[in-house]
Amino acid sequence: MARSIGSTFLSQLNSSEIRPFYAIKMYFSSGTLLLNTTYNDLVIGGNTYLASGHILDISAISESSDTRAVGMNISLNSIDSSILSAGLTEDTAGMVVEVYFGVLTTTSNADAIVDTPYKIFEGFIDTMVLNEDGQNSTLKFSIENKLITLERPTDRRFTDQDQQELFPNDKGCEFVTSLQDKSVAWGAGVEIPAKTT
């Protein structure tokens, strides 16, 4: 699928001076964590992404030509008690993460966002590891691409019970059980009409 970016965004990327930033949205059950890599808070899509020194590392994000899920890692400095608390007390596996790439205008010192930041990654938290060294603690999130769902087996069955969970009162699979061991002789006892010319 072809993806496009705004013309102003593109011209800014091609200019001699560029002010790039990343914005991260992490959906925890207690609330959404919104961080960006600039020195000031940024408003994107009506949401305020907090200026954060908490983002220590964002791994390279790559795509493959085949339909394969390629993940990434995000490391956060968990000095902020809210980040540490969310990481330690919540079941983070499966939580949605979105990563955006954007640029700020270079025409003035204002932190104005050029066009709409581009979503470069969306996936689910796989694992979270807490590392402590006595003075600092970091949370490292391993995030799987949303394409990972294509690799998971489906638990759906062609049974009446399974069909009723999706569509109550549907009779489409009502006789599946009785057909399971039924022997059907196709065309048996049917007289084939003679061919006429």
C-alpha positions as CSV (number, residue, x, y, z in Angstrom):
1,M,0.0,0.0,0.0
2,A,1.4,3.4,-1.0
3,R,1.8,5.8,1.8
4,S,2.2,9.6,1.4
5,I,3.3,12.5,3.4
6,G,2.4,16.2,3.1
7,S,4.2,18.4,0.6
8,T,5.4,20.8,3.3
9,F,6.7,17.9,5.3
10,L,8.5,16.6,2.3
11,S,10.1,19.9,1.5
12,Q,11.2,20.3,5.1
13,L,12.9,16.9,4.9
14,N,14.7,17.9,1.8
15,S,15.9,21.3,3.2
16,S,19.4,21.9,4.4
17,E,18.2,22.3,8.0
18,I,15.9,19.9,9.8
19,R,14.5,19.6,13.3
20,P,13.2,16.0,13.6
21,F,11.4,14.5,16.6
22,Y,9.7,11.3,17.6
23,A,6.4,11.0,19.5
24,I,5.4,7.8,21.4
25,K,1.9,6.8,22.4
26,M,1.7,3.9,24.9
27,Y,-1.8,2.7,25.9
28,F,-1.7,1.5,29.5
29,S,-4.8,0.4,31.3
30,S,-4.4,3.3,33.8
31,G,-4.2,5.8,30.9
32,T,-2.2,6.7,27.8
33,L,1.4,7.7,28.1
34,L,2.3,10.4,25.6
35,L,6.0,11.4,25.2
36,N,8.1,13.2,22.6
37,T,11.8,13.8,22.1
38,T,11.8,17.6,22.0
39,Y,12.4,20.1,24.9
40,N,8.8,21.3,24.9
41,D,5.3,19.7,25.0
42,L,3.7,19.2,21.6
43,V,0.1,18.9,20.7
44,I,-0.6,16.3,18.0
45,G,-4.1,15.3,17.0
46,G,-5.5,17.1,20.1
47,N,-3.3,15.2,22.5
48,T,-0.4,16.7,24.4
49,Y,2.8,14.8,24.1
50,L,5.1,15.6,27.1
51,A,8.6,16.8,26.5
52,S,10.6,14.0,27.8
53,G,14.1,13.1,28.8
54,H,12.6,9.7,29.7
55,I,13.1,8.3,26.2
56,L,16.6,6.9,26.3
57,D,16.5,4.8,23.1
58,I,14.3,3.9,20.1
59,S,15.8,1.1,18.1
60,A,15.9,1.1,14.3
61,I,12.6,0.5,12.7
62,S,12.7,-1.6,9.5
63,E,10.3,-3.0,7.0
64,S,10.6,-6.1,4.9
65,S,9.5,-6.8,1.4
66,D,7.6,-9.9,2.5
67,T,4.7,-10.0,4.9
68,R,6.8,-10.5,8.1
69,A,6.5,-8.8,11.5
70,V,9.6,-6.9,12.4
71,G,9.6,-5.6,15.9
72,M,11.4,-2.8,17.7
73,N,12.6,-1.8,21.2
74,I,12.0,1.4,23.3
75,S,13.9,2.2,26.4
76,L,12.5,4.7,29.0
77,N,14.2,6.2,31.9
78,S,11.9,5.3,34.8
79,I,12.9,8.0,37.2
80,D,9.4,9.3,36.9
81,S,7.3,7.4,39.4
82,S,4.3,7.3,37.1
83,I,6.3,5.5,34.4
84,L,7.8,3.1,36.8
85,S,4.5,2.4,38.5
86,A,2.8,1.7,35.2
87,G,5.6,-0.6,34.1
88,L,5.6,-2.6,37.4
89,T,2.0,-2.8,38.4
90,E,0.2,-3.3,35.1
91,D,0.1,-6.3,32.7
92,T,1.8,-4.5,29.8
93,A,1.8,-7.5,27.4
94,G,-0.5,-6.8,24.4
95,M,-0.8,-3.0,25.1
96,V,-0.8,-0.9,21.9
97,V,2.2,1.3,21.1
98,E,2.3,3.9,18.3
99,V,5.5,5.7,17.2
100,Y,5.4,8.9,15.1
101,F,8.1,10.8,13.2
102,G,7.7,14.5,12.7
103,V,9.6,17.7,12.0
104,L,9.5,21.2,13.5
105,T,9.6,24.3,11.5
106,T,13.0,25.9,11.0
107,T,11.9,29.4,10.0
108,S,11.8,30.6,13.6
109,N,12.6,29.4,17.1
110,A,8.9,28.4,17.5
111,D,8.2,24.7,18.1
112,A,5.5,24.5,15.3
113,I,4.9,21.1,13.9
114,V,5.2,20.9,10.1
115,D,2.1,19.1,8.7
116,T,1.0,15.9,10.5
117,P,3.6,13.6,12.0
118,Y,3.9,10.3,10.2
119,K,3.1,7.1,12.0
120,I,6.2,4.9,11.4
121,F,5.2,2.0,13.7
122,E,2.3,0.4,15.4
123,G,2.5,-2.7,17.5
124,F,1.9,-4.5,20.8
125,I,4.2,-4.7,23.8
126,D,5.6,-8.2,24.0
127,T,7.9,-8.0,27.1
128,M,9.1,-5.4,29.5
129,V,12.4,-5.6,31.4
130,L,13.4,-3.4,34.4
131,N,17.1,-2.7,34.7
132,E,18.5,-1.1,37.9
133,D,22.0,-0.2,38.7
134,G,21.6,1.5,42.1
135,Q,21.2,5.0,40.8
136,N,19.1,4.7,37.7
137,S,16.4,2.4,36.5
138,T,15.3,1.8,32.9
139,L,12.3,0.1,31.4
140,K,13.0,-1.7,28.1
141,F,10.0,-2.6,26.1
142,S,10.2,-5.2,23.3
143,I,7.4,-4.3,20.8
144,E,6.1,-6.6,18.1
145,N,4.7,-5.2,14.9
146,K,0.9,-5.5,14.5
147,L,1.5,-7.9,11.7
148,I,2.4,-10.5,14.3
149,T,-1.4,-11.2,14.6
150,L,-1.2,-12.8,11.1
151,E,1.2,-15.5,12.6
152,R,-1.2,-16.4,15.5
153,P,-3.4,-19.4,14.9
154,T,-7.1,-18.8,15.0
155,D,-9.2,-20.5,17.6
156,R,-12.4,-20.5,15.6
157,R,-14.1,-23.8,14.6
158,F,-16.9,-24.5,12.2
159,T,-19.2,-25.8,14.9
160,D,-22.7,-24.7,15.9
161,Q,-21.5,-23.7,19.3
162,D,-18.8,-21.5,17.9
163,Q,-21.2,-19.9,15.4
164,Q,-23.7,-19.2,18.2
165,E,-21.0,-17.2,20.0
166,L,-20.7,-14.9,17.0
167,F,-24.2,-14.9,15.7
168,P,-26.9,-16.1,18.1
169,N,-29.9,-17.8,16.4
170,D,-27.9,-18.5,13.2
171,K,-28.7,-22.0,12.0
172,G,-25.9,-22.3,9.4
173,C,-23.8,-24.8,11.3
174,E,-26.7,-26.6,13.1
175,F,-26.1,-30.0,11.5
176,V,-22.3,-29.9,11.4
177,T,-22.0,-32.5,14.2
178,S,-24.4,-35.0,12.5
179,L,-22.5,-34.7,9.2
180,Q,-19.1,-35.4,10.8
181,D,-19.2,-39.2,10.3
182,K,-21.9,-39.4,7.7
183,S,-21.2,-41.4,4.6
184,V,-22.8,-39.8,1.5
185,A,-22.8,-41.5,-1.9
186,W,-23.2,-38.8,-4.4
187,G,-25.5,-39.7,-7.2
188,A,-26.4,-43.1,-5.8
189,G,-30.0,-44.2,-6.7
190,V,-30.4,-41.4,-9.1
191,E,-31.3,-42.3,-12.7
192,I,-29.3,-40.4,-15.2
193,P,-31.6,-39.4,-18.1
194,A,-30.7,-40.7,-21.5
195,K,-28.9,-38.4,-23.8
196,T,-31.1,-37.1,-26.7
197,T,-29.8,-35.9,-30.0
